[in-house]
Amino acid sequence: MPSDISEPQPSRASSEFVDDSVALPNPEESNQEQDSQELIWFHSDFEDCMEMFAPLDTVAEYLGQHSGWFCRCALPMKTEPMGNNAYDLLVGRFGALGYRVEARIGLELVPPDAEGIYRIRTVPIPDYKAPGYEVDFKSTMTLIELPTAEFCAERGIKLTECPTQITGAKWHLDLAVGVQIPKFIRSKSEGLIQKTGDTLLKNIVKQVSRRLSAKTQQDFHSSLGIPFPKYRG
């Protein structure tokens, strides 16, 4: 059965995953309905590795100075710093089955622990309560040295352009989003709602994560003056 998920479209805050084929109910009526409804939870796991053509220590120093790169690499998402390590992030508008929300989340970039594990987790945004949804964002990342010759051969990088050292930022995201689904959607089958929500969340995570990784790679290499040749992903 085809899902009711639309293709992403440009937005001033971020890319949109929305479907306007069904008229939305009055927002005030929807909020009143949602106050008494339980959350339906959707989940997504995502893993990736972001390659940096520099020694591990250089990459670690750059990542630790996130106040200088996170906001500009997160564009077109809107970000505002919250303290030393956290950000108020407006992700964008997303939706399916004729219902959409504008996602906003507080994220803390936790410094690496004794084992070198970086973590990102949800934190409350002061004076803000998400309307009809909750987000549980848990991400871990470790820096590893990648075999240079093997990496360049696999990705078609010329030996003359191959760096002497490559660091991989290997990370895993465990994301859960609970949504208070309005009554006009709850009339649909639970299986359709769950499948549609999980698929939508997976697509959002994939798009946003890869875009952020690509911009961070570009920012890292350009800010440090390190050549970064194109290669097969």
C-alpha positions, 0 to 999 in steps of 0.5 A, spaced: 500 500 500 503 506 498 504 511 503 501 518 503 508 521 504 510 527 499 517 528 496 521 534 500 520 541 498 524 547 500 522 551 506 525 557 509 526 553 516 528 546 512 526 541 507 519 539 508 515 532 508 508 534 507 502 532 504 496 537 503 491 533 500 487 533 506 484 539 509 487 540 516 483 541 522 482 548 526 489 548 530 485 550 536 480 544 535 486 540 534 490 542 540 484 541 544 483 534 542 491 532 543 491 534 550 487 528 552 490 523 547 496 518 548 502 519 544 504 514 538 511 513 538 515 512 531 522 510 531 528 510 526 536 508 527 541 510 523 548 509 522 554 513 518 561 515 517 563 522 516 570 522 513 575 527 514 582 528 511 586 530 517 589 526 523 584 524 529 587 530 533 585 535 528 578 533 527 577 532 535 579 539 536 575 542 530 569 538 533 570 541 540 569 548 537 562 546 535 560 554 537 564 556 530 561 551 525 554 547 528 550 553 526 552 555 519 553 547 518 545 546 520 543 551 515 537 552 512 535 549 519 535 555 524 539 554 530 540 558 537 545 557 542 543 555 549 549 555 554 555 552 552 554 546 549 546 546 547 542 549 541 535 550 540 534 547 533 528 549 528 528 543 524 522 544 519 515 542 517 514 535 516 507 531 515 503 525 512 496 523 512 494 530 511 497 532 518 503 536 519 507 539 525 513 544 525 519 540 529 523 544 534 528 540 538 533 542 544 540 538 543 546 538 547 553 536 544 556 532 550 564 533 550 567 526 549 568 521 555 574 518 558 573 513 552 572 518 547 565 517 545 561 523 543 554 524 545 548 528 543 541 528 546 535 532 547 534 537 552 529 542 554 528 548 551 527 554 556 519 557 556 517 552 550 513 546 550 512 542 544 505 542 541 503 535 540 509 531 540 515 529 544 522 527 541 528 522 544 534 524 540 540 519 542 546 519 538 553 517 539 560 518 535 567 515 535 573 517 531 577 512 528 583 512 524 581 509 517 586 505 512 588 511 507 590 506 501 584 502 502 580 508 502 582 511 496 582 505 492 575 503 494 573 511 492 577 512 486 581 517 489 588 518 485 594 517 489 596 524 488 590 526 491 590 521 497 591 524 504 597 521 509 591 521 514 584 520 514 579 520 520 572 517 520 567 520 525 563 514 526 556 515 529 549 512 530 543 515 532 537 512 536 531 517 535 524 516 537 518 521 536 511 521 539 506 524 536 499 526 539 495 524 532 488 527 531 482 524 531 481 524 523 487 520 522 486 515 528 480 513 524 485 510 519 488 503 521 494 502 526 498 499 521 498 504 516 499 510 521 505 506 524 508 504 517 507 511 515 510 515 521 516 510 521 517 511 514 517 518 514 521 519 520 527 514 516 526 519 510 527 525 514 533 522 518 536 520 512 536 527 509 537 531 514 543 527 517 547 526 510 546 534 509 549 536 515 555 531 514 556 534 507 556 541 510 560 539 516 565 535 511 566 541 507 566 546 512 572 542 516 576 542 510 575 549 507 576 552 514 583 549 515 585 549 508 585 542 506 584 539 499 578 535 499 577 531 492 570 528 490 570 521 491 565 515 490 560 515 496 
